[in-house]
Every structure is written in C-alpha cells, then in structure tokens.
Amino acid sequence: MPTKDELARRRHGKLVARLESLMRAALKPEYQGHHGQLVLSGDDLAEMGDLKDVRRAAREASHRLGWKPATRLVGDRPFILDEREAPEEVRQLAEKTVAEAMNQARQERQ
C-alpha cells in the first residue's frame, strides 16, 4: 500500500501535468512560446486544492515550459504568468495585437 508521502507526490505530479497542459494550450503560436498566461477560476482553484499547492505546481509546470514564472492572486482567481523578456519581434506583435483590440473596443462603445 502506498504511503501518504507517495500519494501526495502522485497528486502533485498530476497537478503539475494538468497545469502544464493548460498553460501549453493557452500559448499563442505567433508569440513563439512567450507571453504565456493562465487564469484559473475560483472553481478551478477549489477543485485543484490549496492555493500554496497550486502555486508550487504552477511554478514547476512553468519551469518545464521554460517560463520565468510569477503567480498572482486577484480576488479568488490565480494568475500564472511568464515574465521572460520576449524577443523584439514578438514584443512588437503583442503590442500591435493589444492596440488593435483597444481600438476595436473603443469603436464598439461609440
């Protein structure tokens, strides 16, 4: 019969794998693996376990993806971010995408 530590290690491994999969799916191919972010809902967090365990697993999953991870909690929603400096062409593309989205939002409000 597995020990308590073994069960905790397995549970952690599954959480890391799940978060890594979600983080990988959230990446935009045009950003070449940069500007990664994952926002979990409060329900996701409740399902995954304690915040400290989710943050620890998120940091491990982030490192697997080559991210420089940062985790933030806004209300009851955990944010997992890649804080690496992106290459210039990726940074410019991201800025252009944000500017276009802001312009579209302004036009829709008028």
N, C-alpha and C positions, 0 to 999 in steps of 0.2 A: 504494500500500500504506500502511495506517495506521501512524503512528509508535507507539513504545512508550508515549509520553505519552497519545496518543489512545486506545489500548487500555485503559490504566489509568483514564482518565476515563470511558470507557464502562462498564467493570467497576464503578467506584464508583457511577455513575448507576443501574445495575441493582440494586446492593446497597441503595442508598437507597430505590428504588422498592419493592423486596421488603420491607424493614423497615417502611416506611410502611404498606404493605398489611397486614402482620401486626399492627402497632400499632393501626391503624384497626379491624381485625376484633376485637381484644381489648377495645375500649372497650364499656362497658355503656351503652346508650342512656339509662337513667334517671339516669346521672351527668352528662349533658349535656356530654360531652367531657372531663370532669375525672377524676381518679384513674386515669389511664392507666398501664398497666404491661405490659411484655412480658418474659417469662422465656424465654431460649433454653437449649436443652440443650447439653451439651458437643459432641454430634454436630453440632448446628446450627452451632455456632461453627467446628468443624473444616471443615465444608462451605463456610462463608461466607468464611473467610480468617483473616488475622491479627486478633488482638483489637483492636489500635490502629485498623485499617481499619474493623472492625465498629463500634467506639465512635464514630469520626468520622462514619460513615454514619448511625448511630443518632441522633447529635446533629442532623444535617441533617434527617433524617426527622421528628424531634421538633419542630423549629422549623417545619416545614411544617404540622404539626398544631396549632401554637400552644402547645405544651408548654414548660415550663421543665424541660429535660432533666437527668437525673442518671443516670449509669451506674455500676453496681457489679458486682464480680465476687465471687461466692460459690462457693468451690471452683472448678469449671471452668464454672460457669453464669453468663453475663452477665444482669444485670437492667437494664432500661431503664425509668425511672420519670418520671412527670410530677410535679414538685414545686410546681406552682402552688397557691396558696390557692384552695380551692373556695368557691363561694357557700354561705351558711349552710344553705339547704335541701338542697343536695347533700351537704354535710358531715354533716348530721343523718341523712339517708337512709343514707349509708355507715356511720355509726356504728351505726344500728339493724340494718343487714344483718349487720355483724360480730358484734354482741351476740347476734342470733338464731342465727347459725352456731355461736358458742361454746356457747350453751345447748343446742343440738341435740347437739353433740359430747359435752358432759357427760352428757346423758341417755342417749346411746348407750353410754357407758362404764359406766353403772350396771347 
